[in-house]
């Protein structure tokens, strides 16, 4: 019974050591999972570390769950040990009479053994006295001692036999009870071990499933698939960038003129007004060699000095500018803008030459150059981005 308490205590200590090992292992796996792929999150092998991290986290959770179950088992063993101590104490109180009879039979057995030795010695003394021819008085003394030893020995033997019968009865009852208690104890110990084995088996099955899942996920990996996943997660677009074609100043000017040209009805009306007011001096033509010609009226201060100039009837200066060949798709169109306040100081003739019929012709080369610079700037920005 005392060994039963010791065994249950050692079993609890064993389980404590085991869950301590599993707890350390679980924490180590969790730490490993946090470190896995921390420096390769943006690389092509990121998916590999994702799978490894997930498997490590699952294993950590499995061992953590095992720790919890073993801790619960330890609590049960400790509680059982306390109950076993109380149970053994109750059995000891109930079998106290058996303990007394055991001590009594042990004492009686010892006294009977001594009485037997004394009786044997008195027999030898009597025979010696008779052999030596001692006096009758000495013979009587020896015989008296022999009778006394005989009676004591006989009495102790009878007492021992009586105690032995009681001892057998009580000992049989006590041993049966002790056996029942021990059987219950062993059954409980086996139950604890069986629970522990079930925990380990469940743990190993869960770990095996994690390993099978890891193998299944690993078998789906390939160099091409990893590269495709990386490209899909980090792509900047699914289509190639469009091809940019360089456009000369004439093409850019035509595009701007097409965007800013008025409606057909308004344009025809404006052309009619220009024809009625300015005659043929404001019309444009095509120069030899494929170059287009533009004419506009500008104040003398706006003349850039390029080309030949001539005075019109209102005192302004007609400037003719030669441009590069225009594309065949879109012939150059006249660009007009809304009238603005005259910049000449109180000069009616200059105001009439600059603003004719509320339609002022735009300085087309300057607009084309500005758009060309804008295109170059955008091209540089796109190159930097790529």
Secondary structure, 3 states (H helix, E strand, C coil): CHHHHHHHHHHHHHHHHHHHHHHHHHHHHHHHHHHCCCCCCCCCCHHHHHHHHHHHHHHHHHHHHHHHHHHHHHHHHHHHHHHHHHHHHHHHHHCHHHHHHHHHHHHHHHHHHHHHHHHHHHHHHHHHHHHHCCCHHHHHHHHHHHHHHHHHHHHHHHHHHHHHHHHHHHHHHHHHHHHHHHHHHHHHHHHHHHHHHHHHHHHHHHHHHHHHHHHHHHHCCCHHHHHHHHHHHHCCCCCCCCCCCCCCHHHHHHHHHHHHCCCHHHHHHHHHHHHHHHHHHHCCCECHHHCEEEEEEECHHHCCCCCCEEECCCCCEEEEEECCCCCCCCCCCCCEECCCCCCCCCCHHHHHHHCECCEEECCHHHHHHHHHHHHHHHHHHHHHHC
